[in-house]
Amino acid sequence: MLKRTFILLFLSVLLITAVHGQHLTRVCVVDLPRVYQEFFRESRAVREFEDRSNRVQTEVNRRQNSINELKVRLEEARESNNTSQVNRLEVQINNQTESLREYFQAQTAILENQRRNLMVSGSFLTQVNDEIRFIAESEGFSIVMDIKANNSIVWYNPTIDITDKLIQSLRAKSSR
């Protein structure tokens, strides 16, 4: 009886050791392009870029309308043979056209620089990577794979896709 108890105890210890010795690797997937598309578009930096872009376009439209109004007045002056007004309007049109060209070039350069900075925004990438790490560690995942970047993934169970959870978490943290 003692021998049998000792053997059962020994087998139990072996079984427990074997179970704890095995480390299961859990894998999850994330659709990073979708995260960038849905969350990054809502970020403050992108909203500021779009606001600036809209303000520039509004100003360009305003200046172009002013030039178009001068052109209409120029045609009216030409029809009435008012050469002094024609000369004055031509100078105004040329000055405003040159001013618009310079404004457009300067603002386009600023917007292009801002857009380029957004594309390589380390803070955003860091934020996404930190949040992926947090979700993976808290849910016991050992590997996180980008389903769009890895062409070798033929099939996966949608229950291991953390994309929606990542987007929700990023939104929650950005609204604080």
C-alpha positions in Angstrom: 0.0 0.0 0.0 2.8 2.4 0.9 4.6 1.4 -2.3 1.5 2.1 -4.4 1.0 5.5 -2.7 4.6 6.4 -3.3 4.3 5.4 -7.0 1.1 7.4 -7.4 2.7 10.4 -5.8 5.8 10.0 -7.9 3.7 9.8 -11.1 1.7 12.8 -10.1 4.9 14.8 -9.5 6.2 13.7 -13.0 2.9 14.7 -14.6 2.8 18.1 -12.9 6.4 18.7 -13.9 5.7 17.7 -17.5 2.7 19.9 -17.7 4.5 22.9 -16.2 7.6 22.2 -18.3 5.7 22.6 -21.6 5.4 26.1 -22.8 2.7 26.6 -25.4 3.5 29.2 -28.0 0.4 31.3 -28.7 0.2 33.2 -31.9 -2.0 36.1 -32.9 -2.3 38.2 -36.0 -2.9 41.9 -36.7 -3.8 43.8 -39.8 -1.4 46.8 -39.5 -2.5 48.6 -42.7 -6.1 48.6 -41.4 -4.9 49.9 -38.0 -3.0 52.7 -39.7 -5.9 53.5 -42.0 -8.5 53.6 -39.2 -6.6 55.0 -36.3 -3.8 57.1 -37.9 -6.4 59.0 -39.9 -8.0 60.1 -36.7 -4.8 61.2 -35.0 -4.3 64.8 -34.1 -1.3 65.2 -36.4 -3.3 64.0 -39.4 -6.2 66.2 -38.5 -3.9 69.2 -38.2 -2.4 68.4 -41.6 -5.8 68.1 -43.2 -6.9 71.4 -41.5 -3.9 73.2 -42.8 -4.4 71.7 -46.3 -8.0 72.9 -46.3 -7.0 76.4 -45.1 -4.4 76.6 -47.9 -7.0 75.4 -50.5 -9.5 77.9 -49.3 -7.0 80.7 -49.6 -6.0 79.6 -53.1 -9.6 79.5 -54.1 -10.2 83.0 -52.6 -7.2 84.4 -54.5 -8.1 82.7 -57.7 -11.7 84.1 -57.5 -10.2 87.5 -57.0 -8.0 87.1 -60.1 -11.1 85.8 -62.1 -13.1 88.9 -61.0 -10.2 91.2 -62.2 -10.2 89.3 -65.6 -13.9 89.9 -66.0 -13.4 93.6 -65.2 -10.4 93.6 -67.7 -12.6 92.3 -70.5 -15.2 95.0 -69.7 -12.5 97.7 -69.8 -11.2 96.3 -73.2 -14.8 96.4 -74.6 -15.2 100.0 -73.5 -11.7 100.9 -74.9 -10.5 102.3 -71.5 -6.8 101.7 -71.9 -5.7 103.2 -68.6 -8.0 100.8 -66.7 -6.9 97.9 -69.0 -3.2 98.7 -68.1 -4.0 99.0 -64.4 -6.0 95.7 -64.3 -3.3 93.8 -66.3 -0.7 94.9 -63.7 -3.1 93.9 -60.8 -3.8 90.5 -62.5 -0.1 89.9 -63.0 0.8 90.9 -59.4 -1.9 88.8 -57.9 -1.1 85.8 -60.2 2.6 86.0 -59.2 1.6 86.3 -55.5 -0.7 83.3 -55.8 2.0 81.2 -57.4 4.5 82.1 -54.7 2.0 81.4 -51.9 1.0 78.1 -53.5 4.7 77.0 -53.9 5.5 77.9 -50.3 2.5 76.3 -48.8 2.9 73.2 -50.9 6.5 72.8 -49.6 5.3 73.2 -46.0 2.5 70.7 -46.5 4.8 68.2 -48.3 7.3 68.4 -45.4 4.5 67.9 -42.9 3.2 65.0 -44.9 6.6 63.4 -45.0 7.0 63.8 -41.2 3.7 62.1 -40.7 4.7 59.1 -42.8 7.8 58.5 -40.6 6.2 59.5 -37.3 8.2 57.5 -34.8 5.9 58.4 -32.0 2.9 56.9 -33.8 4.8 53.7 -34.7 6.0 53.5 -31.1 2.5 53.9 -29.8 1.2 51.1 -32.0 4.1 48.8 -31.1 3.7 49.5 -27.4 0.0 48.7 -27.6 0.6 45.5 -29.5 3.2 44.4 -26.9 0.7 45.2 -24.1 -2.2 43.2 -25.7 0.1 40.3 -26.6 1.6 40.1 -23.1 -1.7 40.5 -21.2 -3.4 37.8 -23.3 -0.4 35.4 -23.3 0.6 35.6 -27.0 4.2 34.8 -27.8 4.2 35.9 -31.4 2.3 38.6 -33.2 2.2 38.5 -37.0 1.1 41.1 -39.5 -1.3 39.2 -41.8 -0.8 41.6 -44.7 3.0 41.5 -44.6 3.4 37.8 -44.2 2.5 36.0 -47.4 3.1 32.6 -45.8 -0.1 32.7 -43.7 -2.5 30.6 -45.7 -5.3 30.5 -43.1 -5.9 31.6 -39.5 -8.7 31.5 -37.1 -10.3 34.9 -36.7 -10.4 34.5 -33.0 -6.6 35.2 -32.9 -7.0 38.5 -34.8 -6.3 41.4 -32.4 -6.8 44.2 -35.0 -10.1 45.4 -33.6 -8.9 45.2 -30.0 -5.8 47.2 -31.0 -7.8 49.9 -32.8 -10.2 50.2 -29.8 -7.3 50.4 -27.4 -5.5 53.1 -29.4 -8.7 55.1 -29.7 -9.3 54.9 -25.9 -5.7 56.0 -25.1 -5.8 58.8 -27.6 -9.0 60.3 -26.3 -7.5 60.6 -22.8 
